Amino acid sequence: MAKILVTGGAGFIGSNLVDELINLGHKVVVIDNLSTGKKEYVNPKTEFHQVDIRDFKKIEPLFKGIDYVFHVAAFPRVQPSIENPITTNEINLNGTLNVLVAARDNRVKKVIYSASSSAYGMQEKMPLREDMSVQPLSPYGLQKYIGELYCQLFSRIYNLPTVSLRYFNVYGKRQALEGAYCLVMGIFAQQRLQGKSMTIVGDGEQRRDFTSVIDVVKANILSVESKKVGKGEVINIGRGKNYSVNELANMIGGPTKNIGPRIEPRITLADISLARKLLGWEPIIDLPVWLKEYKKEMELS
């Protein structure tokens, strides 16, 4: 079994990934400053370090003896990056550079970088393919894209194996229900729990490719196992199917109200043929099926 380091291992996606790595028998080191992650999400079988990826001197020693790195830590979401571009740049770019340098200097076998479909921005053609020109609409989208370029550069000039996974609207266990990092599904759930109407931005006909965190975790693990990746490849990780916000609200059930529109892509839909080809990955969780169980757990009726 391998010794693996996960940045952001106390967060939504990172903690789910850590749990599966532990289940597979790996030794896991977690780095998280707990700014958005939660200590209770950290698997007790891990070696946990509450440090910030912006502090190179503190994180670099933790990479010694590490076989693989999953770089999940980030200042997430679009709107917070618009409101605070300096902080998001420090975390998403300087932090990523620190992780790559530490991995390079400690001869890590492969770095798997959590990228974002936000890099695509507005596109006229669907589905979204990795060879399309990016058009990010926010500092967050731009920063996550530059992180991909850094990974490719480190693979090219330092021979550090990397792969970037572009996530599409991840949902699932431990997703945020409140705060600036909450996605539409979490917002709807929280509003329903509070007896409020679900707020739909614009006309609600914008469509999103919602992807289960279970499938995202599987893609990460396959990225380590696959011999076909490691040269800076960028790979979509989505369901390959999308739903409108109105459809999502109907699946959850309850009253709705519309609020003003904002600048955002009208549609996201992932072409996942490259993930199938390079990773042997296939998503298995579909949103309507998962939502039925989620509603029971949250007691949304």
N, C-alpha and C positions, 0 to 999 in steps of 0.2 A: 504494500500500500504506500501511497505517496504522502509527503508532507506538503500541505497546501495552505496558502495565505489568502484570506478574503478581506478586502477592504469594504467597509460598509456592511459588515456581517451582522450588525444589530438592526439593520433596516428591513423593510418589507421584502424585497427580492433577495437581498443578501442573506437574511436569516433563514429563508426557505432553502436557499442553496446550501448553506452550512449544514442544516439538518440532514439533507440528503447525502452530503459528503460524509458526515459522521455515520449515517446508516450503512454506507458502502465500506466503512472501516478505515477511512483516511484519518490522519492526524491533521487537525485544522487549527490555524492561528487566525484570530479575528482582530482587525484594526477598526475602531470606530470611535468617533469623538462624542457620540450620543447627542449630537445637535438635533437630529431627526430620528435616529434609531432609538430603540428602547432596550435597557439592560435585561429586562425579562424575556426578550426575544433571543438572547444569546444562549446557545446550547451550552449546558454546564460541562460538557465533555471537551469544550474547546479551550485553547489558551487565549484568553482575552486581554487586549491592551487598549485602554482608553486613551488614544492619541489621535492627533489631527494629521491628515496626509499632507498638509501644508508645512509641517515641521520635519524636514528631511533628516536632520540629525537624530530625531527620536525614532523615525520609522525605519531607517536604513538597517540598523542592527537586527531588526525583526525578520529581515529577508534572508539571513544566513541559514543555509541548509534547506531552503524552500525549493520544492520541485516545480510547483505551478502557482500562478497568481491569478485570482479572479478580481479584477478591479471594478467593483460595483459602486463604491462610494462616490457621491456627487451631491451638489446642491441642486435638487431636482425641480422640475416644472418650469413652464414658460413664464407665467406672470411674475413670480418672484425674481426671475432673472431680469425682467424689464424694469422692475422697481429697484433692484440692487445689482446692477451689472458688475461693479467692482468686486464685491464679495464672491459672486458666482464665478467670475473669471479666475480669482485666486484659487478657489477650490477645484473647479472643473478643468482648468488648464494647468496652473502651477502644481496643483496636487497630482494630476495625471503625469506630468513630467517627472515629479519626484518619484512616483511609483515606478515609472519606466527606467529611470536611472538606477534606482535601488535594485530592480530586477536584473538589469544589465550587469551591474557591478558584482552581483552575487550569483551570476550564471544560472538564472532561472531557466527552466526548460521551455516554458511557454507562458505568455500573458494573454488572458481572455478579457477583453475590454467591453464593458456595457455601454454600447452606443445607443442612439435614439433615432427613431423615425422622424423626429422634429427637424432633422437635417434636410429632409425633402422640401418642406415648406409647401408653397402652392405649386401644384403640377396639373397640367391639362390632361395627361394621359394616365390611365389606370390599367392594370395594377402598377404599383411602384416597383421599379427595378433598380438594383444596385448600381447599374451603369448610367443612370440618369444624372444630369447635372443638379447639384443641390441648390436650394433657394431658401435657406433658413429665414424665419420670420421673427426670431428672437435671439437675444444673447445666448440663451441656453442651447438652442438649436445649433448656433454657430460654434459654440464652445465644444459641444459634443462631437461635431464634425471635425474640428481641428484636432481633437483627441484621436480620432481615427487616423488623421494624417501623421500625427506624432508616432502612432503605433507602426504605421507603414515605414516611416523614416527610420525608426529604431531597428526594424527588421532588415531594412536595406543596408544601413551603414554600420550597424553594430551586430548584425546576425542574431538579434533577439527575436525568437519566434513569437508572433502576435497574431491575433484574430479579433475582429470587432463585430459584435452582434448588435444589429439595429432592432431594438425592441419596439413593438407596436402596442400601446395602451394596455399595459399589464394589469391584471386584476387577480384577486384570490385571497387566500388566508393571510391575515395581518395587513391588508390594505388599509390605508389611512381613511378615517371617517370624518376628520375635521382638519382645519388648518390650511396653510397655503399650499401644501403638497398633496392635497386630496384630489383625486380624479372624480369625474362625473358620477361614477357608480357609487363611490363612497359618499359623495355629497348627497345623492338621492337617498341612500340608506339612512344617513344621519337625519335628514329632513323628515323622513317617514317615522323614524324612532321618536322624533320630537313632535310629531303630529302636525307638521307643516306641509305645505304644498311643495312639490319638487320644482325647482327653478330651471327652466329650459332657456338656454341662451339662443336668441334669434328665433327662427322658425322651427328649430329642432330637427330639420331635415339633413343637417350635416351628418355624415356617416363615418364611423370609426371601426377599425379592425381591432377588436378586443381579444387579447391573448392571455391565456391562463398562466399564472406563475409556475404551475406544475410543468407546463410545456417549455417555459423559459429555462427553468432549472435543467431539464433534460438536454436542451440545446447547449447549455454551458458545459455540461459533463461530456457530451459527445465531442465538443470542441477540443477537449483535452485528449480524448481517445483517438480522434481522427488523424491519420497521417497525411491527409490531403490539405490541411490548413496549417498556417504558421508563418506565412510570408506577408502578413498584413491584410489578408482578405477581409472584405466587408460583406456581411451576410444578414439578410432580413430574417427576423424572427417574429412572425405574425401568424394569425389563424388562417389567412387567405380567404376570409369571409368578413363582411362588415355589416353593421346594423346602424340605423339612425338613432339619434338621441331620443326621438319620440318613441321608437320601437323599444328602446331600453326602458323608458319610463312606463310603457304599457306592460312590459314583462314584470317590472317590480310592482306596478299597480298602485293607484292612489291619485289624489288631485295634483294638478300641475298649474304653473303660471309661467308666462314668458317674460324674459327680461331682455334688455338691449343686446344687440350683437357685438362681437369683438373680432379683432383681426386673428383669424385662424384658418387653417386649411379646410376646405369644404368637405373633402373626402380623403380618407386614408384606406388603402387596401394593399396588402403586401403580396408581391410575387415571391413565393417561397421555393421556387424550383432550385435555386442555388443551394439552399439549406438541405434540400433532399439529396442533391448531387454530392456535396462536399462533406456533409455531416451524417447522411443517412437518417435525417430527422423528419418526423412527421407529427404535427400537432394532433392531440387526441381529445382534448377537452373543448366542448362547445358551450357557448355562453348560456343559452336558454336552459340547458340541463343543469349547469352549475348553479344558476340563479334560483332554481326551485329549492335546492338544498340550502342555499344561502339565506333565503327568505325564512325558512324554518328555523335556522340557527339564530337569526336576528329577530325572530318573532315578528316578522313583517306580514301582516295579514290584511 
